[in-house]
Amino acid sequence: MIAVFATPEDVETAFYEAIARADLAALMSVWADDEEIVCIHPTGQRLTGTDAIRDSWRGIFANNPRLMVRLSRGVRWSGMLLAVHNVVETLYIGDERRPHGPMLATNVFQRGASGWRLLSHHSSTAADRDAADTGVRRRTQREYAADAALTTYRAPGWLPGGHAQTIYPLLIRPDPLPYHRDRWETPDGDFIDLDWNVVPPASNAAPTHGRCWFFFMVWKAVRSATTQLL
């Protein structure tokens, strides 16, 4: 009887359960009926076709009859006919409690007349030994960079505190930037203050007119949106 898998997740579960039972027949039943199915083990050898893949797993089960693969940190892309899963594999052999790996695996699934099937399995050793799921979220490079910037920055001893560092530039600037403030009254009794930088008049007035027209159109759009929301 041919097994029918309704989802790619069902195929993936059956594949790794067959590995745990060392069930070669069940493992081969999840593969697509295609001459170009591919299996790449962490050793780097690419196996193509049913016979080569079956012989490979027969040798693996003969040497390691008790294997368990724990999956974590899965990333999945799904379409109507194809699905791709990228997972982290952590391997346990026999009664050993020490995990082997981690390994990165990409499983490609194809949907056919008999449901979903495994089209390609590619497993390789992870360069990052922390790739396994340890229950702790890994930090991003941006987070490390932000911490480094905060660690290396040292405020001057005569200007401690964030408030003083914010106010000090206003005290030493000889000529504050001139600005013009417009206040927009809103229908609900609130207001919006807009501070415009005062641009010195130029010989050519066209840019100033264009800037004023742009700000006028923005003002009209904001007023219109505010009126509709209220």
FIKOLZA-1660 file (N, C-alpha, C; in steps of 0.1 Angstrom, whole numbers, plus 5000, padded with zeros to 4 digits):
% residues 230
   i   px   py   pz ch aa at
   1 5008 4988 5000  A  M  N
   1 5000 5000 5000  A  M CA
   1 5009 5012 5000  A  M  C
   2 5006 5022 4991  A  I  N
   2 5014 5034 4990  A  I CA
   2 5009 5044 5000  A  I  C
   3 5018 5049 5008  A  A  N
   3 5014 5059 5017  A  A CA
   3 5011 5072 5010  A  A  C
   4 5001 5080 5015  A  V  N
   4 4998 5093 5009  A  V CA
   4 5000 5103 5020  A  V  C
   5 5009 5113 5017  A  F  N
   5 5012 5123 5027  A  F CA
   5 5005 5136 5022  A  F  C
   6 4997 5141 5032  A  A  N
   6 4989 5153 5028  A  A CA
   6 4997 5166 5028  A  A  C
   7 5008 5167 5036  A  T  N
   7 5015 5179 5037  A  T CA
   7 5030 5176 5037  A  T  C
   8 5038 5186 5033  A  P  N
   8 5053 5183 5034  A  P CA
   8 5057 5180 5048  A  P  C
   9 5051 5186 5058  A  E  N
   9 5054 5183 5072  A  E CA
   9 5052 5168 5075  A  E  C
  10 5042 5162 5069  A  D  N
  10 5039 5147 5072  A  D CA
  10 5051 5139 5066  A  D  C
  11 5056 5143 5054  A  V  N
  11 5067 5136 5048  A  V CA
  11 5079 5137 5056  A  V  C
  12 5082 5149 5061  A  E  N
  12 5094 5151 5069  A  E CA
  12 5093 5143 5082  A  E  C
  13 5082 5143 5089  A  T  N
  13 5080 5135 5101  A  T CA
  13 5083 5121 5098  A  T  C
  14 5077 5115 5087  A  A  N
  14 5078 5101 5084  A  A CA
  14 5093 5098 5081  A  A  C
  15 5100 5107 5074  A  F  N
  15 5114 5105 5071  A  F CA
  15 5123 5103 5083  A  F  C
  16 5121 5112 5093  A  Y  N
  16 5130 5112 5105  A  Y CA
  16 5125 5101 5114  A  Y  C
  17 5113 5097 5114  A  E  N
  17 5108 5086 5122  A  E CA
  17 5113 5073 5117  A  E  C
  18 5114 5072 5103  A  A  N
  18 5120 5060 5097  A  A CA
  18 5135 5058 5101  A  A  C
  19 5142 5070 5102  A  I  N
  19 5156 5069 5106  A  I CA
  19 5157 5064 5120  A  I  C
  20 5148 5069 5129  A  A  N
  20 5149 5065 5143  A  A CA
  20 5146 5050 5144  A  A  C
  21 5138 5044 5136  A  R  N
  21 5135 5030 5136  A  R CA
  21 5144 5021 5128  A  R  C
  22 5153 5028 5120  A  A  N
  22 5162 5021 5111  A  A CA
  22 5153 5013 5101  A  A  C
  23 5142 5019 5097  A  D  N
  23 5133 5012 5088  A  D CA
  23 5136 5017 5074  A  D  C
  24 5143 5009 5066  A  L  N
  24 5147 5013 5053  A  L CA
  24 5135 5013 5043  A  L  C
  25 5126 5004 5044  A  A  N
  25 5114 5004 5036  A  A CA
  25 5106 5017 5038  A  A  C
  26 5104 5020 5050  A  A  N
  26 5096 5032 5053  A  A CA
  26 5103 5045 5049  A  A  C
  27 5116 5045 5051  A  L  N
  27 5124 5057 5047  A  L CA
  27 5123 5059 5031  A  L  C
  28 5124 5048 5024  A  M  N
  28 5124 5049 5009  A  M CA
  28 5110 5053 5004  A  M  C
  29 5100 5050 5012  A  S  N
  29 5086 5052 5008  A  S CA
  29 5083 5067 5007  A  S  C
  30 5091 5075 5014  A  V  N
  30 5087 5090 5014  A  V CA
  30 5093 5097 5002  A  V  C
  31 5102 5090 4994  A  W  N
  31 5109 5097 4983  A  W CA
  31 5099 5097 4971  A  W  C
  32 5102 5108 4963  A  A  N
  32 5094 5109 4951  A  A CA
  32 5097 5099 4940  A  A  C
  33 5088 5095 4932  A  D  N
  33 5090 5085 4922  A  D CA
  33 5096 5093 4910  A  D  C
  34 5109 5096 4912  A  D  N
  34 5116 5104 4902  A  D CA
  34 5130 5099 4901  A  D  C
  35 5136 5098 4889  A  E  N
  35 5149 5093 4887  A  E CA
  35 5160 5103 4892  A  E  C
  36 5156 5115 4894  A  E  N
  36 5166 5126 4898  A  E CA
  36 5165 5130 4912  A  E  C
  37 5159 5121 4921  A  I  N
  37 5160 5124 4935  A  I CA
  37 5174 5124 4940  A  I  C
  38 5177 5133 4950  A  V  N
  38 5190 5136 4954  A  V CA
  38 5191 5135 4969  A  V  C
  39 5202 5129 4974  A  C  N
  39 5205 5128 4988  A  C CA
  39 5220 5131 4990  A  C  C
  40 5223 5141 4998  A  I  N
  40 5236 5145 5001  A  I CA
  40 5239 5144 5016  A  I  C
  41 5248 5135 5020  A  H  N
  41 5251 5133 5034  A  H CA
  41 5261 5143 5039  A  H  C
  42 5263 5145 5052  A  P  N
  42 5274 5154 5057  A  P CA
  42 5288 5152 5051  A  P  C
  43 5290 5140 5046  A  T  N
  43 5303 5137 5041  A  T CA
  43 5306 5144 5028  A  T  C
  44 5295 5149 5022  A  G  N
  44 5296 5157 5009  A  G CA
  44 5293 5149 4997  A  G  C
  45 5291 5136 4998  A  Q  N
  45 5289 5128 4986  A  Q CA
  45 5274 5130 4981  A  Q  C
  46 5273 5132 4968  A  R  N
  46 5259 5134 4963  A  R CA
  46 5255 5121 4957  A  R  C
  47 5243 5116 4962  A  L  N
  47 5237 5104 4956  A  L CA
  47 5225 5107 4948  A  L  C
  48 5224 5101 4936  A  T  N
  48 5213 5104 4927  A  T CA
  48 5206 5091 4924  A  T  C
  49 5193 5091 4925  A  G  N
  49 5185 5079 4921  A  G CA
  49 5182 5070 4933  A  G  C
  50 5171 5062 4931  A  T  N
  50 5166 5054 4942  A  T CA
  50 5177 5044 4947  A  T  C
  51 5183 5037 4938  A  D  N
  51 5192 5026 4941  A  D CA
  51 5204 5031 4950  A  D  C
  52 5210 5042 4945  A  A  N
  52 5221 5048 4953  A  A CA
  52 5217 5052 4967  A  A  C
  53 5206 5059 4968  A  I  N
  53 5201 5064 4981  A  I CA
  53 5198 5052 4990  A  I  C
  54 5191 5042 4985  A  R  N
  54 5188 5030 4993  A  R CA
  54 5200 5023 4998  A  R  C
  55 5210 5021 4989  A  D  N
  55 5223 5014 4994  A  D CA
  55 5230 5022 5004  A  D  C
  56 5229 5036 5003  A  S  N
  56 5236 5044 5013  A  S CA
  56 5230 5043 5027  A  S  C
  57 5217 5044 5027  A  W  N
  57 5210 5043 5040  A  W CA
  57 5210 5029 5046  A  W  C
  58 5211 5019 5037  A  R  N
  58 5213 5005 5042  A  R CA
  58 5226 5004 5050  A  R  C
  59 5236 5010 5044  A  G  N
  59 5249 5009 5051  A  G CA
  59 5249 5017 5064  A  G  C
  60 5242 5029 5064  A  I  N
  60 5241 5037 5076  A  I CA
  60 5234 5029 5087  A  I  C
  61 5223 5023 5084  A  F  N
  61 5216 5015 5094  A  F CA
  61 5223 5003 5099  A  F  C
  62 5231 4997 5090  A  A  N
  62 5239 4985 5095  A  A CA
  62 5250 4989 5105  A  A  C
  63 5255 5001 5104  A  N  N
  63 5266 5005 5113  A  N CA
  63 5260 5012 5125  A  N  C
  64 5248 5018 5123  A  N  N
  64 5242 5026 5134  A  N CA
  64 5227 5023 5135  A  N  C
  65 5224 5012 5141  A  P  N
  65 5209 5008 5141  A  P CA
  65 5200 5017 5149  A  P  C
  66 5206 5025 5158  A  R  N
  66 5198 5034 5166  A  R CA
  66 5203 5048 5165  A  R  C
  67 5195 5055 5157  A  L  N
  67 5198 5069 5154  A  L CA
  67 5185 5077 5157  A  L  C
  68 5187 5089 5163  A  M  N
  68 5176 5098 5165  A  M CA
  68 5180 5112 5161  A  M  C
  69 5172 5118 5153  A  V  N
  69 5175 5132 5148  A  V CA
  69 5165 5141 5154  A  V  C
  70 5169 5151 5161  A  R  N
  70 5160 5161 5167  A  R CA
  70 5161 5174 5158  A  R  C
  71 5150 5179 5154  A  L  N
  71 5149 5190 5145  A  L CA
  71 5146 5203 5153  A  L  C
  72 5152 5214 5149  A  S  N
  72 5149 5227 5155  A  S CA
  72 5151 5238 5145  A  S  C
  73 5146 5249 5149  A  R  N
  73 5149 5262 5141  A  R CA
  73 5145 5260 5127  A  R  C
  74 5134 5255 5124  A  G  N
  74 5130 5253 5110  A  G CA
  74 5125 5265 5103  A  G  C
  75 5129 5267 5090  A  V  N
  75 5125 5277 5082  A  V CA
  75 5118 5271 5070  A  V  C
  76 5106 5275 5066  A  R  N
  76 5099 5268 5056  A  R CA
  76 5093 5278 5045  A  R  C
  77 5094 5273 5033  A  W  N
  77 5088 5280 5022  A  W CA
  77 5078 5270 5015  A  W  C
  78 5066 5274 5012  A  S  N
  78 5056 5264 5007  A  S CA
  78 5050 5271 4994  A  S  C
  79 5047 5262 4984  A  G  N
  79 5040 5266 4972  A  G CA
  79 5030 5255 4969  A  G  C
  80 5024 5257 4958  A  M  N
  80 5014 5247 4954  A  M CA
  80 5020 5233 4951  A  M  C
  81 5031 5233 4944  A  L  N
  81 5037 5221 4940  A  L CA
  81 5051 5218 4946  A  L  C
  82 5057 5227 4952  A  L  N
  82 5070 5226 4958  A  L CA
  82 5071 5232 4972  A  L  C
  83 5078 5226 4981  A  A  N
  83 5081 5232 4994  A  A CA
  83 5095 5229 4998  A  A  C
  84 5101 5239 5005  A  V  N
  84 5115 5238 5010  A  V CA
  84 5115 5240 5025  A  V  C
  85 5122 5231 5032  A  H  N
  85 5124 5232 5046  A  H CA
  85 5139 5233 5049  A  H  C
  86 5143 5242 5057  A  N  N
  86 5156 5242 5062  A  N CA
  86 5156 5241 5077  A  N  C
  87 5163 5231 5082  A  V  N
  87 5162 5228 5096  A  V CA
  87 5176 5225 5102  A  V  C
  88 5177 5226 5115  A  V  N
  88 5189 5222 5122  A  V CA
  88 5187 5208 5127  A  V  C
  89 5196 5199 5124  A  E  N
  89 5196 5185 5129  A  E CA
  89 5206 5183 5140  A  E  C
  90 5201 5177 5151  A  T  N
  90 5210 5173 5162  A  T CA
  90 5209 5158 5163  A  T  C
  91 5220 5151 5161  A  L  N
  91 5220 5136 5160  A  L CA
  91 5224 5130 5173  A  L  C
  92 5216 5120 5177  A  Y  N
  92 5219 5112 5189  A  Y CA
  92 5221 5097 5185  A  Y  C
  93 5232 5091 5189  A  I  N
  93 5235 5077 5185  A  I CA
  93 5234 5068 5196  A  I  C
  94 5226 5057 5195  A  G  N
  94 5225 5047 5205  A  G CA
  94 5220 5053 5219  A  G  C
  95 5227 5049 5229  A  D  N
  95 5224 5054 5243  A  D CA
  95 5232 5067 5246  A  D  C
  96 5240 5072 5237  A  E  N
  96 5248 5084 5240  A  E CA
  96 5239 5096 5243  A  E  C
  97 5242 5103 5254  A  R  N
  97 5235 5115 5257  A  R CA
  97 5242 5127 5250  A  R  C
  98 5254 5125 5246  A  R  N
  98 5261 5137 5240  A  R CA
  98 5256 5138 5225  A  R  C
  99 5251 5149 5222  A  P  N
  99 5246 5151 5208  A  P CA
  99 5258 5153 5198  A  P  C
 100 5255 5149 5186  A  H  N
 100 5265 5150 5175  A  H CA
 100 5259 5161 5165  A  H  C
 101 5268 5169 5160  A  G  N
 101 5263 5180 5151  A  G CA
 101 5267 5193 5158  A  G  C
 102 5259 5203 5155  A  P  N
 102 5247 5203 5147  A  P CA
 102 5250 5202 5132  A  P  C
 103 5239 5199 5125  A  M  N
 103 5240 5198 5110  A  M CA
 103 5228 5206 5104  A  M  C
 104 5231 5212 5093  A  L  N
 104 5221 5220 5086  A  L CA
 104 5215 5211 5074  A  L  C
 105 5202 5210 5074  A  A  N
 105 5196 5202 5064  A  A CA
 105 5186 5210 5056  A  A  C
 106 5186 5208 5043  A  T  N
 106 5175 5214 5034  A  T CA
 106 5168 5202 5028  A  T  C
 107 5155 5202 5030  A  N  N
 107 5146 5192 5024  A  N CA
 107 5137 5198 5014  A  N  C
 108 5136 5193 5002  A  V  N
 108 5128 5198 4992  A  V CA
 108 5117 5187 4989  A  V  C
 109 5104 5192 4989  A  F  N
 109 5093 5183 4987  A  F CA
 109 5086 5187 4974  A  F  C
 110 5080 5176 4968  A  Q  N
 110 5073 5178 4956  A  Q CA
 110 5059 5172 4957  A  Q  C
 111 5049 5179 4952  A  R  N
 111 5035 5174 4952  A  R CA
 111 5032 5167 4939  A  R  C
 112 5027 5155 4940  A  G  N
 112 5023 5148 4928  A  G CA
 112 5009 5141 4930  A  G  C
 113 5007 5131 4921  A  A  N
 113 4994 5125 4922  A  A CA
 113 4991 5117 4935  A  A  C
 114 5002 5112 4941  A  S  N
 114 5000 5105 4954  A  S CA
 114 5004 5113 4966  A  S  C
 115 5002 5126 4965  A  G  N
 115 5005 5135 4976  A  G CA
 115 5019 5140 4976  A  G  C
 116 5024 5145 4987  A  W  N
 116 5037 5151 4988  A  W CA
 116 5048 5140 4990  A  W  C
 117 5059 5142 4984  A  R  N
 117 5071 5133 4985  A  R CA
 117 5084 5141 4986  A  R  C
 118 5094 5134 4992  A  L  N
 118 5107 5140 4993  A  L CA
 118 5115 5140 4980  A  L  C
 119 5119 5151 4975  A  L  N
 119 5126 5152 4963  A  L CA
 119 5141 5153 4965  A  L  C
 120 5146 5160 4976  A  S  N
 120 5160 5162 4978  A  S CA
 120 5162 5164 4993  A  S  C
 121 5173 5157 4998  A  H  N
 121 5177 5159 5012  A  H CA
 121 5192 5162 5012  A  H  C
 122 5195 5174 5017  A  H  N
 122 5209 5178 5017  A  H CA
 122 5213 5182 5032  A  H  C
 123 5222 5174 5038  A  S  N
 123 5226 5176 5051  A  S CA
 123 5241 5179 5051  A  S  C
 124 5245 5189 5059  A  S  N
 124 5259 5193 5060  A  S CA
 124 5263 5198 5074  A  S  C
 125 5275 5196 5078  A  T  N
 125 5279 5200 5091  A  T CA
 125 5279 5216 5092  A  T  C
 126 5273 5220 5103  A  A  N
 126 5272 5235 5105  A  A CA
 126 5286 5241 5109  A  A  C
 127 5289 5252 5103  A  A  N
 127 5302 5258 5107  A  A CA
 127 5300 5264 5121  A  A  C
 128 5288 5269 5124  A  D  N
 128 5286 5275 5137  A  D CA
 128 5281 5264 5147  A  D  C
 129 5290 5261 5157  A  R  N
 129 5286 5251 5166  A  R CA
 129 5275 5255 5176  A  R  C
 130 5271 5268 5176  A  D  N
 130 5260 5272 5184  A  D CA
 130 5246 5271 5176  A  D  C
 131 5246 5265 5165  A  A  N
 131 5234 5265 5157  A  A CA
 131 5223 5256 5163  A  A  C
 132 5227 5247 5171  A  A  N
 132 5217 5238 5177  A  A CA
 132 5208 5246 5186  A  A  C
 133 5196 5241 5188  A  D  N
 133 5186 5247 5197  A  D CA
 133 5190 5245 5211  A  D  C
 134 5195 5255 5218  A  T  N
 134 5198 5254 5232  A  T CA
 134 5188 5261 5241  A  T  C
 135 5177 5266 5235  A  G  N
 135 5167 5273 5243  A  G CA
 135 5170 5287 5245  A  G  C
 136 5182 5292 5240  A  V  N
 136 5186 5306 5242  A  V CA
 136 5186 5312 5228  A  V  C
 137 5180 5323 5226  A  R  N
 137 5180 5330 5213  A  R CA
 137 5194 5335 5210  A  R  C
 138 5199 5332 5198  A  R  N
 138 5212 5337 5194  A  R CA
 138 5211 5352 5191  A  R  C
 139 5221 5359 5194  A  R  N
 139 5222 5373 5192  A  R CA
 139 5226 5376 5178  A  R  C
 140 5221 5387 5172  A  T  N
 140 5224 5391 5159  A  T CA
 140 5237 5399 5158  A  T  C
 141 5243 5400 5146  A  Q  N
 141 5255 5408 5145  A  Q CA
 141 5253 5422 5149  A  Q  C
 142 5241 5427 5146  A  R  N
 142 5238 5441 5149  A  R CA
 142 5238 5443 5164  A  R  C
 143 5232 5434 5171  A  E  N
 143 5232 5435 5186  A  E CA
 143 5246 5435 5191  A  E  C
 144 5255 5427 5186  A  Y  N
 144 5269 5427 5190  A  Y CA
 144 5276 5440 5187  A  Y  C
 145 5273 5445 5175  A  A  N
 145 5279 5458 5171  A  A CA
 145 5274 5469 5180  A  A  C
 146 5261 5469 5184  A  A  N
 146 5256 5480 5193  A  A CA
 146 5262 5479 5206  A  A  C
 147 5264 5467 5212  A  D  N
 147 5271 5465 5225  A  D CA
 147 5285 5470 5224  A  D  C
 148 5292 5467 5213  A  A  N
 148 5306 5472 5212  A  A CA
 148 5307 5487 5212  A  A  C
 149 5297 5493 5205  A  A  N
 149 5297 5508 5204  A  A CA
 149 5295 5514 5218  A  A  C
 150 5286 5508 5225  A  L  N
 150 5283 5513 5239  A  L CA
 150 5294 5511 5248  A  L  C
 151 5301 5500 5246  A  T  N
 151 5312 5496 5255  A  T CA
 151 5324 5505 5253  A  T  C
 152 5327 5509 5240  A  T  N
 152 5339 5516 5237  A  T CA
 152 5337 5531 5239  A  T  C
 153 5325 5536 5239  A  Y  N
 153 5322 5551 5240  A  Y CA
 153 5325 5555 5255  A  Y  C
 154 5332 5566 5256  A  R  N
 154 5335 5572 5270  A  R CA
 154 5332 5586 5269  A  R  C
 155 5322 5591 5277  A  A  N
 155 5318 5605 5278  A  A CA
 155 5330 5613 5285  A  A  C
 156 5332 5625 5281  A  P  N
 156 5342 5633 5288  A  P CA
 156 5339 5635 5302  A  P  C
 157 5349 5635 5311  A  G  N
 157 5347 5636 5325  A  G CA
 157 5340 5649 5329  A  G  C
 158 5342 5660 5322  A  W  N
 158 5336 5672 5326  A  W CA
 158 5322 5674 5320  A  W  C
 159 5317 5664 5313  A  L  N
 159 5303 5665 5307  A  L CA
 159 5296 5652 5310  A  L  C
 160 5293 5648 5322  A  P  N
 160 5287 5636 5325  A  P CA
 160 5272 5637 5323  A  P  C
 161 5266 5625 5320  A  G  N
 161 5251 5625 5320  A  G CA
 161 5246 5628 5306  A  G  C
 162 5235 5622 5302  A  G  N
 162 5229 5624 5289  A  G CA
 162 5223 5638 5288  A  G  C
 163 5217 5643 5298  A  H  N
 163 5210 5656 5298  A  H CA
 163 5220 5667 5295  A  H  C
 164 5232 5667 5302  A  A  N
 164 5242 5677 5299  A  A CA
 164 5247 5676 5285  A  A  C
 165 5249 5664 5280  A  Q  N
 165 5255 5662 5267  A  Q CA
 165 5245 5667 5256  A  Q  C
 166 5232 5667 5259  A  T  N
 166 5222 5671 5250  A  T CA
 166 5221 5687 5250  A  T  C
 167 5222 5693 5261  A  I  N
 167 5221 5707 5262  A  I CA
 167 5233 5715 5258  A  I  C
 168 5245 5709 5260  A  Y  N
 168 5258 5716 5258  A  Y CA
 168 5259 5721 5244  A  Y  C
 169 5255 5714 5233  A  P  N
 169 5257 5719 5220  A  P CA
 169 5249 5732 5217  A  P  C
 170 5237 5734 5224  A  L  N
 170 5229 5746 5223  A  L CA
 170 5236 5758 5229  A  L  C
 171 5245 5755 5239  A  L  N
 171 5251 5766 5246  A  L CA
 171 5264 5771 5239  A  L  C
 172 5270 5762 5232  A  I  N
 172 5283 5766 5225  A  I CA
 172 5280 5771 5211  A  I  C
 173 5268 5769 5205  A  R  N
 173 5266 5773 5191  A  R CA
 173 5264 5788 5191  A  R  C
 174 5272 5796 5184  A  P  N
 174 5271 5811 5185  A  P CA
 174 5258 5816 5178  A  P  C
 175 5254 5810 5168  A  D  N
 175 5242 5815 5160  A  D CA
 175 5233 5803 5159  A  D  C
 176 5222 5802 5167  A  P  N
 176 5213 5792 5165  A  P CA
 176 5206 5793 5152  A  P  C
 177 5202 5782 5146  A  L  N
 177 5195 5782 5133  A  L CA
 177 5182 5789 5134  A  L  C
 178 5180 5799 5126  A  P  N
 178 5167 5806 5126  A  P CA
 178 5156 5797 5121  A  P  C
 179 5144 5798 5126  A  Y  N
 179 5133 5790 5122  A  Y CA
 179 5120 5798 5124  A  Y  C
 180 5110 5794 5116  A  H  N
 180 5097 5800 5117  A  H CA
 180 5087 5789 5121  A  H  C
 181 5079 5792 5131  A  R  N
 181 5069 5782 5136  A  R CA
 181 5055 5785 5131  A  R  C
 182 5049 5774 5125  A  D  N
 182 5035 5775 5121  A  D CA
 182 5027 5765 5130  A  D  C
 183 5016 5770 5135  A  R  N
 183 5007 5761 5143  A  R CA
 183 4995 5758 5136  A  R  C
 184 4992 5745 5135  A  W  N
 184 4980 5741 5128  A  W CA
 184 4970 5737 5139  A  W  C
 185 4958 5743 5139  A  E  N
 185 4948 5739 5148  A  E CA
 185 4940 5728 5142  A  E  C
 186 4937 5718 5151  A  T  N
 186 4930 5706 5146  A  T CA
 186 4915 5707 5151  A  T  C
 187 4906 5700 5144  A  P  N
 187 4892 5702 5148  A  P CA
 187 4889 5697 5162  A  P  C
 188 4897 5688 5167  A  D  N
 188 4894 5683 5181  A  D CA
 188 4900 5692 5192  A  D  C
 189 4905 5704 5188  A  G  N
 189 4910 5714 5198  A  G CA
 189 4925 5712 5201  A  G  C
 190 4931 5703 5194  A  D  N
 190 4946 5701 5196  A  D CA
 190 4953 5709 5185  A  D  C
 191 4966 5708 5185  A  F  N
 191 4974 5716 5175  A  F CA
 191 4987 5708 5171  A  F  C
 192 4992 5712 5160  A  I  N
 192 5005 5707 5155  A  I CA
 192 5014 5718 5152  A  I  C
 193 5026 5718 5158  A  D  N
 193 5036 5729 5156  A  D CA
 193 5046 5724 5146  A  D  C
 194 5048 5732 5136  A  L  N
 194 5058 5729 5125  A  L CA
 194 5069 5740 5126  A  L  C
 195 5081 5736 5127  A  D  N
 195 5092 5746 5127  A  D CA
 195 5099 5745 5114  A  D  C
 196 5100 5756 5107  A  W  N
 196 5106 5757 5093  A  W CA
 196 5119 5764 5094  A  W  C
 197 5129 5758 5088  A  N  N
 197 5142 5765 5087  A  N CA
 197 5141 5777 5078  A  N  C
 198 5145 5789 5082  A  V  N
 198 5144 5801 5074  A  V CA
 198 5156 5801 5064  A  V  C
 199 5152 5800 5051  A  V  N
 199 5162 5800 5041  A  V CA
 199 5165 5814 5036  A  V  C
 200 5177 5819 5036  A  P  N
 200 5180 5833 5031  A  P CA
 200 5175 5834 5017  A  P  C
 201 5170 5846 5013  A  P  N
 201 5165 5848 4999  A  P CA
 201 5176 5847 4989  A  P  C
 202 5173 5841 4978  A  A  N
 202 5183 5839 4967  A  A CA
 202 5179 5848 4956  A  A  C
 203 5189 5850 4946  A  S  N
 203 5186 5858 4935  A  S CA
 203 5175 5852 4926  A  S  C
 204 5175 5839 4926  A  N  N
 204 5165 5832 4918  A  N CA
 204 5154 5827 4928  A  N  C
 205 5142 5832 4926  A  A  N
 205 5131 5829 4936  A  A CA
 205 5124 5817 4933  A  A  C
 206 5126 5811 4921  A  A  N
 206 5119 5799 4917  A  A CA
 206 5120 5787 4927  A  A  C
 207 5132 5784 4933  A  P  N
 207 5132 5773 4942  A  P CA
 207 5124 5776 4955  A  P  C
 208 5124 5789 4960  A  T  N
 208 5116 5792 4971  A  T CA
 208 5102 5790 4969  A  T  C
 209 5097 5794 4957  A  H  N
 209 5083 5793 4954  A  H CA
 209 5079 5778 4953  A  H  C
 210 5088 5770 4947  A  G  N
 210 5086 5756 4946  A  G CA
 210 5085 5750 4960  A  G  C
 211 5094 5754 4969  A  R  N
 211 5094 5748 4982  A  R CA
 211 5081 5752 4990  A  R  C
 212 5077 5765 4988  A  C  N
 212 5064 5769 4994  A  C CA
 212 5053 5761 4989  A  C  C
 213 5052 5759 4976  A  W  N
 213 5041 5752 4970  A  W CA
 213 5041 5737 4975  A  W  C
 214 5053 5731 4977  A  F  N
 214 5053 5717 4982  A  F CA
 214 5048 5717 4996  A  F  C
 215 5052 5726 5005  A  F  N
 215 5048 5726 5018  A  F CA
 215 5033 5729 5019  A  F  C
 216 5028 5738 5010  A  F  N
 216 5014 5740 5010  A  F CA
 216 5006 5728 5006  A  F  C
 217 5010 5720 4997  A  M  N
 217 5003 5708 4993  A  M CA
 217 5004 5698 5004  A  M  C
 218 5015 5697 5011  A  V  N
 218 5016 5688 5023  A  V CA
 218 5006 5692 5034  A  V  C
 219 5005 5705 5036  A  W  N
 219 4996 5711 5046  A  W CA
 219 4982 5707 5043  A  W  C
 220 4978 5709 5030  A  K  N
 220 4964 5706 5025  A  K CA
 220 4962 5691 5028  A  K  C
 221 4971 5682 5024  A  A  N
 221 4969 5668 5026  A  A CA
 221 4967 5664 5040  A  A  C
 222 4975 5670 5049  A  V  N
 222 4974 5667 5064  A  V CA
 222 4961 5672 5069  A  V  C
 223 4957 5684 5065  A  R  N
 223 4944 5689 5070  A  R CA
 223 4933 5681 5065  A  R  C
 224 4933 5676 5053  A  S  N
 224 4923 5668 5047  A  S CA
 224 4922 5655 5055  A  S  C
 225 4934 5648 5057  A  A  N
 225 4934 5635 5064  A  A CA
 225 4929 5637 5078  A  A  C
 226 4933 5648 5085  A  T  N
 226 4929 5650 5099  A  T CA
 226 4913 5652 5099  A  T  C
 227 4908 5659 5090  A  T  N
 227 4893 5662 5090  A  T CA
 227 4885 5649 5088  A  T  C
 228 4891 5640 5079  A  Q  N
 228 4884 5628 5076  A  Q CA
 228 4884 5618 5088  A  Q  C
 229 4896 5618 5095  A  L  N
 229 4897 5609 5106  A  L CA
 229 4888 5613 5118  A  L  C
 230 4886 5626 5119  A  L  N
 230 4878 5631 5130  A  L CA
 230 4863 5633 5127  A  L  C
% end
